[in-house]
Amino acid sequence: MGFRCGIVGLPNVGKSTLFNALTETAAAQAANYPFCTIEPNVGRVAVPDERLDRVRDIAKSAQEIETQIEFVDIAGLVRGASQGEGLGNQFLANIREVDAIIHVLRCFEGGDVTHVEGRVDPIADAETVETELMLADLDSLERRVPNLVKKAQQGDKEAKIEASVLGQALDLLRESKPARLTKPKDAEEERALARAQLLTAKPILYVCNVDEGEAAAGNALSERVFEKAAAEGARAAVISAAIEAEIATLPAEERDAFLSDLGLHETGLNRMIQAGYELLGLITFFTAGPKESRAWTVRRGAKAPEAAGVIHSDFERGFIRAETIAYDDFIKFGGETGAKEAGRMRAEGKEYVVQDGDILLFRFNV
């Protein structure tokens, strides 16, 4: 499944350094699904999940295969992108194609890297990018909404739905607020908003790029970013691109000691990957057997047939039932046999909503 996070930011904030660190880190991962550069600026990386290791050990699987997520290194934006300045048109087109935005912000002073606007102010940087996205959305909706309103007045039911939710988004944009604050009243409006592919409707994670010595606790600049994220319902994380670039070149057996010396428990990239995964509203389910234990991605709220279809379209088309064990029960009772004996394996039908961590075995007939 092509879940994509776009890494954006002004020039020289560290986003390409982070992307390159992802490349190096993923190349060292298990070869089942190594990092794959689809285009020069697109890569696929495994989502770290300690639960998969435990499932594999209990199931005595020959191998494990992680689920994955795609990251896109999007060209640096400059002021005026919404009018095509710099690589503006390409930038906006690339953002339109991703499912969530990872916005890298410079939260370090000094150094040899010159800020594109001559000062270090992550809030102003965030607003520069957000303004360009809002202007592009505003231009789009000011052309579309009046036509939708006319069609709605003529009795077009679909236009009425779109006019309602996109009109709300337009009002927000006119108030200099992102379209992600729109509140669809039902599933039909949610789908209409998604179809509009508004740039500012995409979920966002602010990544604060700090100096090496501040990677554990952040600094005053990153605190301001966290406050901004909280105020607008977004998320934020602290990372040091310099540290991540160095870790990526170390042998695996040396990384834990290096992190420990810095007061860190895991890499910032792992946190960023996991945060991106959660930002997209995704959960993981597992399949386990002698040959392999495998993690699969499905959207939160998906029902069992949809999860089956992630593995193979035939599984969804011919779905009969899903034999289901909750992750905690799988661990507690030592695997499938123990869970079954304890009465913790359940047969679930088409309306079952898959839970994060479920171990599933699908029965189907085509």
Protein Blocks (a to p, Z undefined) as FASTA:
>chain_A
ZZdcddeddehilpmmmmmmmmmmmmmmcfklgcddfblkbccdddddfklmmmmmmnop
abdcdddddddddddddehklnopajlmmmmmmmmmpmbdcddddfbeejjbdcfklpac
fklmmmmmmmmmmmmmmmmmmmmmmmmmmmmmnopaklmmmmmmmmmmmmmmmnopafkl
pccfbfklmmmmmmnopaklpccdddddddfklmmnopfklmmmmmmmmmnopacddddf
klmmmmmmpcfklmmmmmmmnopabdfklmmmmmmmmmnopacdddddfkbccdddddeh
iafklmmmmmomklmmmocbdcdddfklmmmnopjklmmmnopaccddfklccdehiacd
ddddZZ
